[in-house]
Amino acid sequence: MTVELLLLIIVVVTALAFDFTNGFHDTGNAIATAIASGALKPKTAVALCASLNLVGAFLSTQVAATIAKDLVVTHLVTLEVMFGGLVGGIVWNLLTWLFGIPSSSSHALIGGVVGAMIAAVGTHGVRWGGVVSKVLVPSVVAVLAATLVATVGTALVYRLTRRVDEKRARREFRRGQIGTTALIALAHGTNDAQKTMGVIFLALISYGAAKTTDVLPPLWVIVCCALAMAAGTYSGGWRVIRTLGKGLVDIESRQGMAAESSSAAIILMSSHFGYTLSTTQVVTGSVLGAGLGRPGAEVRWGVARRMAMAWLITLPLAGAIGALSYTLVHRLGGYAGVLGGFALLAAAAGLIWRESRKVPVDHNNVTADWGEHMTDGLEPVGAAEASGA
């Protein structure tokens, strides 16, 4: 087996690993509000979301084309660049998941790829016009639009149902949330799974196994990415779900349905036009709007500020990690570079996972009362045994 073929295989495996992290990192986009309002039980919610993410991944490939052709100069892309970009995306996903920050997996991936490309060939390897028009501008517009639509929608819902019996309203809106949760899960699949398809497509073009004139990625790429995303979603990104469902706003069923409807509409529209926006940012904007639109609701602005800060630093920090990863693999060269880079990625992921197990968040405590931070008030591993002893 040649070094280049081994690197291609590792890039594909790493891309699917990124897709898996994208799935559990962004699960909260679809189901956090439904879980928080009591519309769906946690396990039922992740199963529904995983199924519809899988279906959604087959409905559109516009975003995959954007990733593959509109953000970097295709003929300058190498497998080392793609590997470095994926490492940047995965490490940033895992770090933000550890702290329960709903940051953008999309921007982490794009930042990683752009950073690796700059390290490889300089700034001329990036299509800056595409980055601005297809990534940055849509992300800002989408967040503002989601916040506005959810604010107005929530206010109208409360106004129109103010004379409806509270128990009846809660029951009916919880039923409605099942439909809107399904819609946003489907919308998430049409947008986020495409990004990994685009990365693998780029890797195949770099290796010579695909052509720049090809309109779609190979079918096996679409199937593998859809399955990886669905598997990650089913594993449940409980830490991020907790922040979105309990940390920003205490969600009621009417708010949840308004937020989910707003998010699904905007994500589906962006997928249709091939914009690689952050579904996380759209959903966060919708949840924030649902808080602003409900009379007397409390928005935790400290949590919102931490989220906004994470959004601002995602592209540059993921880019820095991607650049460092590329440099390491390139300088070591050969089998040492390929296997060494992959081993370091696995080690970093293992350390982050071990740290997360100190105060686990799962379906049993995801809706516990919120303190100042995501794990405040949750029991560390071994605390129950120690208190019992």
C-alpha positions as CSV (number, residue, x, y, z in Angstrom):
1,M,0.0,0.0,0.0
2,T,1.4,3.4,-1.0
3,V,1.7,6.3,1.5
4,E,-0.8,8.3,-0.6
5,L,-3.4,5.5,-0.6
6,L,-3.0,5.0,3.2
7,L,-3.5,8.8,3.7
8,L,-6.6,8.7,1.5
9,I,-8.0,5.9,3.7
10,I,-7.2,7.8,6.9
11,V,-8.7,11.0,5.5
12,V,-12.0,9.2,4.7
13,V,-12.0,7.5,8.2
14,T,-11.3,10.8,9.8
15,A,-14.0,12.6,7.8
16,L,-16.5,10.0,8.9
17,A,-15.3,10.5,12.5
18,F,-15.9,14.2,12.1
19,D,-19.4,13.5,10.8
20,F,-20.0,11.4,13.9
21,T,-18.9,14.2,16.2
22,N,-21.0,16.6,14.1
23,G,-24.0,14.3,14.8
24,F,-23.7,14.2,18.6
25,H,-22.5,17.8,18.8
26,D,-25.5,19.1,16.9
27,T,-28.2,16.7,18.1
28,G,-29.4,19.5,20.4
29,N,-30.2,21.6,17.4
30,A,-33.3,19.5,16.7
31,I,-34.4,18.1,20.0
32,A,-33.2,20.3,22.9
33,T,-36.4,22.4,23.0
34,A,-38.6,19.3,22.7
35,I,-36.9,17.6,25.6
36,A,-36.9,20.7,27.7
37,S,-40.6,21.3,27.2
38,G,-41.4,17.6,27.9
39,A,-42.8,17.0,24.4
40,L,-40.5,14.1,23.9
41,K,-38.6,11.8,26.2
42,P,-34.8,12.1,25.7
43,K,-34.2,8.6,24.2
44,T,-37.2,8.9,21.9
45,A,-36.0,12.3,20.8
46,V,-32.5,11.1,19.8
47,A,-33.9,8.1,17.9
48,L,-36.3,10.3,16.0
49,C,-33.6,12.8,15.2
50,A,-31.1,10.1,14.1
51,S,-33.7,8.6,11.7
52,L,-34.6,11.9,10.0
53,N,-31.0,13.1,9.9
54,L,-30.3,9.9,7.9
55,V,-33.2,10.6,5.5
56,G,-32.3,14.3,5.1
57,A,-28.7,13.5,4.1
58,F,-30.1,12.0,0.8
59,L,-32.3,14.9,-0.1
60,S,-29.8,17.5,-1.2
61,T,-26.1,17.8,-2.3
62,Q,-25.9,21.6,-2.9
63,V,-23.9,22.2,0.3
64,A,-21.5,19.4,-0.5
65,A,-20.8,21.1,-3.8
66,T,-20.1,24.4,-2.0
67,I,-17.6,22.7,0.4
68,A,-15.9,20.9,-2.5
69,K,-15.6,23.8,-5.0
70,D,-16.4,27.2,-3.6
71,L,-14.1,27.6,-0.5
72,V,-10.6,26.6,-1.6
73,V,-8.8,26.3,-4.9
74,T,-9.5,22.7,-5.8
75,H,-6.3,21.9,-7.7
76,L,-4.1,23.0,-4.8
77,V,-5.8,20.7,-2.3
78,T,-3.8,17.8,-1.0
79,L,-4.7,14.9,1.2
80,E,-2.5,16.4,3.9
81,V,-4.5,19.6,3.8
82,M,-7.8,17.7,4.1
83,F,-6.5,15.7,7.0
84,G,-5.3,18.8,8.8
85,G,-8.6,20.5,8.3
86,L,-10.5,17.5,9.7
87,V,-8.4,17.4,12.8
88,G,-9.1,21.1,13.4
89,G,-12.8,20.4,13.1
90,I,-12.9,17.3,15.3
91,V,-10.7,18.8,18.1
92,W,-12.8,22.0,18.2
93,N,-16.1,20.0,18.2
94,L,-14.9,17.9,21.1
95,L,-13.6,20.8,23.1
96,T,-16.8,22.8,22.8
97,W,-18.9,19.7,23.4
98,L,-16.9,19.1,26.7
99,F,-18.0,22.5,27.9
100,G,-21.5,22.2,26.6
101,I,-21.1,25.1,24.2
102,P,-23.3,24.9,21.1
103,S,-20.7,26.2,18.6
104,S,-20.7,25.6,14.9
105,S,-19.4,22.3,13.6
106,S,-19.7,23.8,10.1
107,H,-17.4,26.7,11.0
108,A,-15.0,24.4,12.8
109,L,-14.6,22.2,9.7
110,I,-14.3,25.2,7.3
111,G,-11.9,26.9,9.7
112,G,-9.8,23.8,9.9
113,V,-9.6,23.4,6.1
114,V,-8.9,27.1,5.5
115,G,-6.1,27.1,8.1
116,A,-4.5,23.9,6.7
117,M,-4.7,25.4,3.2
118,I,-3.0,28.6,4.3
119,A,-0.3,26.6,6.0
120,A,0.2,24.6,2.8
121,V,0.2,27.2,0.0
122,G,-0.6,30.6,1.5
123,T,-3.7,32.8,1.4
124,H,-4.1,32.5,-2.4
125,G,-5.3,28.9,-1.9
126,V,-8.5,30.1,-0.3
127,R,-11.5,31.5,-2.3
128,W,-12.2,34.4,0.0
129,G,-15.2,35.5,-2.0
130,G,-16.8,32.1,-1.4
131,V,-15.9,32.1,2.3
132,V,-17.6,35.5,2.7
133,S,-20.6,35.0,0.5
134,K,-21.3,31.3,1.3
135,V,-20.3,31.2,5.0
136,L,-19.8,34.4,6.9
137,V,-22.7,36.5,5.5
138,P,-25.3,33.7,5.6
139,S,-24.3,32.9,9.2
140,V,-24.9,36.5,10.4
141,V,-28.1,36.9,8.4
142,A,-29.5,33.5,9.4
143,V,-29.0,34.1,13.1
144,L,-30.6,37.5,13.0
145,A,-33.5,36.2,10.8
146,A,-34.0,33.2,13.1
147,T,-34.1,35.4,16.2
148,L,-36.5,37.9,14.6
149,V,-38.8,35.2,13.2
150,A,-38.9,33.2,16.5
151,T,-39.5,36.4,18.5
152,V,-42.4,37.5,16.4
153,G,-43.8,33.9,16.1
154,T,-43.6,33.3,19.9
155,A,-45.3,36.6,20.7
156,L,-48.1,35.9,18.2
157,V,-48.6,32.4,19.6
158,Y,-48.9,33.6,23.1
159,R,-51.3,36.4,22.0
160,L,-53.5,34.1,20.0
161,T,-53.7,31.5,22.7
162,R,-54.0,33.7,25.8
163,R,-57.6,32.6,26.4
164,V,-56.9,28.9,25.9
165,D,-56.8,26.7,29.0
166,E,-53.1,26.4,30.0
167,K,-53.2,22.6,30.3
168,R,-54.9,22.2,26.9
169,A,-52.4,24.6,25.3
170,R,-49.5,22.7,26.7
171,R,-50.8,19.4,25.6
172,E,-51.6,20.5,22.0
173,F,-48.3,22.4,21.5
174,R,-46.4,19.4,22.8
175,R,-48.0,17.3,20.1
176,G,-47.2,20.0,17.5
177,Q,-43.6,19.9,18.7
178,I,-43.2,16.3,17.5
179,G,-43.9,17.5,14.0
180,T,-41.6,20.5,14.2
181,T,-38.8,18.5,15.8
182,A,-39.0,16.0,13.0
183,L,-38.9,18.8,10.4
184,I,-35.8,20.4,11.9
185,A,-34.0,17.0,12.2
186,L,-34.7,16.4,8.5
187,A,-33.5,20.0,7.7
188,H,-30.3,19.3,9.7
189,G,-29.6,16.2,7.6
190,T,-30.0,18.2,4.4
191,N,-27.3,20.7,5.5
192,D,-24.7,19.2,7.9
193,A,-24.1,15.7,6.4
194,Q,-23.3,17.4,3.1
195,K,-20.2,19.1,4.6
196,T,-18.4,15.8,5.2
197,M,-19.5,14.6,1.7
198,G,-17.8,17.7,0.3
199,V,-14.6,17.0,2.2
200,I,-14.4,13.4,1.1
201,F,-15.2,14.5,-2.5
202,L,-12.3,16.9,-2.3
203,A,-10.0,14.2,-1.0
204,L,-11.1,11.9,-3.9
205,I,-10.4,14.7,-6.4
206,S,-7.0,15.2,-4.9
207,Y,-6.2,11.5,-5.1
208,G,-7.5,11.3,-8.7
209,A,-10.4,9.1,-7.9
210,A,-13.0,11.8,-8.9
211,K,-13.1,14.8,-11.3
212,T,-13.7,18.4,-10.6
213,T,-16.4,18.2,-13.4
214,D,-18.4,15.6,-11.4
215,V,-21.6,17.1,-10.2
216,L,-22.3,14.7,-7.2
217,P,-20.1,12.8,-4.8
218,P,-20.1,9.0,-5.4
219,L,-23.1,7.1,-3.9
220,W,-20.9,5.3,-1.3
221,V,-19.8,8.7,0.1
222,I,-23.4,9.9,0.5
223,V,-24.4,6.6,2.2
224,C,-21.4,6.5,4.6
225,C,-21.8,10.2,5.6
226,A,-25.5,9.7,6.2
227,L,-24.9,6.7,8.4
228,A,-22.1,8.4,10.4
229,M,-24.2,11.4,11.0
230,A,-27.2,9.3,12.1
231,A,-25.0,7.2,14.5
232,G,-23.5,10.3,16.1
233,T,-26.9,11.8,16.5
234,Y,-28.3,8.7,18.2
235,S,-25.4,8.6,20.7
236,G,-26.9,11.8,22.1
237,G,-24.9,15.0,22.6
238,W,-26.4,15.5,26.0
239,R,-24.0,18.3,27.1
240,V,-24.9,20.6,24.3
241,I,-28.6,19.6,24.6
242,R,-28.5,20.7,28.2
243,T,-27.2,24.1,27.4
244,L,-29.6,24.8,24.5
245,G,-32.6,23.3,26.4
246,K,-32.0,24.7,29.9
247,G,-29.1,27.1,29.9
248,L,-30.3,29.9,27.6
249,V,-34.0,30.0,28.2
250,D,-36.5,27.9,30.2
251,I,-38.5,26.6,27.3
252,E,-42.3,26.0,27.3
253,S,-44.0,24.0,24.6
254,R,-45.4,27.1,22.7
255,Q,-41.9,28.6,22.6
256,G,-40.4,25.3,21.5
257,M,-42.7,24.9,18.6
258,A,-42.1,28.5,17.5
259,A,-38.3,28.1,17.7
260,E,-38.3,24.8,15.9
261,S,-40.5,26.1,13.0
262,S,-38.3,29.1,12.6
263,S,-35.1,27.1,12.5
264,A,-36.4,24.4,10.1
265,A,-37.6,27.0,7.6
266,I,-34.3,28.9,7.5
267,I,-32.1,25.7,7.4
268,L,-34.1,24.2,4.6
269,M,-33.9,27.4,2.6
270,S,-30.1,27.6,3.1
271,S,-29.7,24.0,2.0
272,H,-31.7,24.7,-1.2
273,F,-29.3,27.6,-2.1
274,G,-26.1,25.8,-1.0
275,Y,-25.2,28.1,1.9
276,T,-23.1,26.3,4.5
277,L,-24.6,28.1,7.5
278,S,-24.3,26.9,11.1
279,T,-27.4,25.1,12.1
280,T,-26.3,25.5,15.7
281,Q,-26.3,29.3,15.4
282,V,-29.7,29.3,13.7
283,V,-31.2,27.2,16.4
284,T,-29.6,29.3,19.2
285,G,-31.0,32.4,17.5
286,S,-34.4,30.8,17.4
287,V,-34.3,29.8,21.1
288,L,-33.1,33.3,22.0
289,G,-36.0,34.7,20.0
290,A,-38.4,32.4,21.8
291,G,-37.2,33.8,25.1
292,L,-37.6,37.4,23.9
293,G,-41.0,36.8,22.5
294,R,-42.6,35.2,25.6
295,P,-44.0,37.7,28.1
296,G,-42.0,37.6,31.3
297,A,-39.4,35.1,30.1
298,E,-35.9,35.1,31.5
299,V,-33.0,35.0,29.0
300,R,-29.6,34.1,30.6
301,W,-27.4,36.7,28.9
302,G,-24.3,35.4,30.5
303,V,-24.7,32.0,28.7
304,A,-25.6,33.9,25.5
305,R,-22.3,35.9,25.7
306,R,-20.3,32.7,26.2
307,M,-21.9,31.2,23.1
308,A,-21.2,34.4,21.0
309,M,-17.6,34.4,22.1
310,A,-17.2,30.8,21.1
311,W,-18.7,31.6,17.7
312,L,-16.2,34.4,17.1
313,I,-13.2,32.3,17.9
314,T,-14.3,29.1,16.1
315,L,-12.9,29.9,12.7
316,P,-9.5,31.2,13.8
317,L,-8.8,28.6,16.5
318,A,-10.0,25.6,14.4
319,G,-7.9,27.1,11.6
320,A,-4.9,27.2,13.9
321,I,-5.4,23.6,14.9
322,G,-5.8,22.6,11.2
323,A,-2.6,24.5,10.3
324,L,-0.6,22.8,13.1
325,S,-1.9,19.4,12.1
326,Y,-1.0,19.9,8.4
327,T,2.5,21.1,9.4
328,L,3.1,18.1,11.6
329,V,2.0,15.6,9.0
330,H,3.9,17.3,6.2
331,R,7.2,17.7,8.0
332,L,7.3,14.2,9.4
333,G,6.4,12.9,5.9
334,G,5.7,9.4,4.8
335,Y,4.2,6.7,7.0
336,A,5.4,8.5,10.1
337,G,3.5,11.7,9.3
338,V,0.3,9.9,8.4
339,L,0.2,7.5,11.3
340,G,1.7,10.0,13.8
341,G,-1.0,12.6,13.0
342,F,-3.8,10.1,13.4
343,A,-2.3,8.8,16.7
344,L,-2.2,12.3,18.1
345,L,-5.8,12.9,17.1
346,A,-6.9,9.7,18.8
347,A,-5.0,10.7,21.9
348,A,-6.5,14.1,22.1
349,A,-10.0,12.7,21.6
350,G,-9.3,10.2,24.4
351,L,-8.2,12.8,26.8
352,I,-11.3,15.0,26.2
353,W,-13.6,12.0,26.6
354,R,-11.9,11.0,29.9
355,E,-12.4,14.6,31.2
356,S,-16.1,14.5,30.2
357,R,-16.6,11.4,32.3
358,K,-15.7,13.3,35.6
359,V,-19.2,14.9,35.6
360,P,-21.3,13.0,33.1
361,V,-24.4,14.4,31.4
362,D,-26.9,12.0,30.0
363,H,-30.6,11.4,29.4
364,N,-31.1,11.1,33.2
365,N,-29.9,14.5,34.2
366,V,-30.0,16.6,31.0
367,T,-33.1,18.5,32.2
368,A,-31.9,19.2,35.7
369,D,-32.1,22.7,37.0
370,W,-29.5,25.1,35.6
371,G,-26.9,26.8,37.7
372,E,-24.2,29.2,36.5
373,H,-22.6,26.6,34.3
374,M,-23.5,23.5,32.4
375,T,-22.4,20.9,35.1
376,D,-23.4,23.0,38.2
377,G,-25.4,20.8,40.6
378,L,-24.7,17.6,38.7
379,E,-23.1,14.7,40.6
380,P,-19.5,13.9,39.8
381,V,-18.6,10.2,39.2
382,G,-18.2,8.5,42.5
383,A,-20.0,11.1,44.5
384,A,-23.0,8.9,45.2
385,E,-20.8,6.0,46.4
386,A,-18.8,8.4,48.6
387,S,-21.9,9.9,50.2
388,G,-23.4,6.4,50.7
389,A,-20.3,5.2,52.4
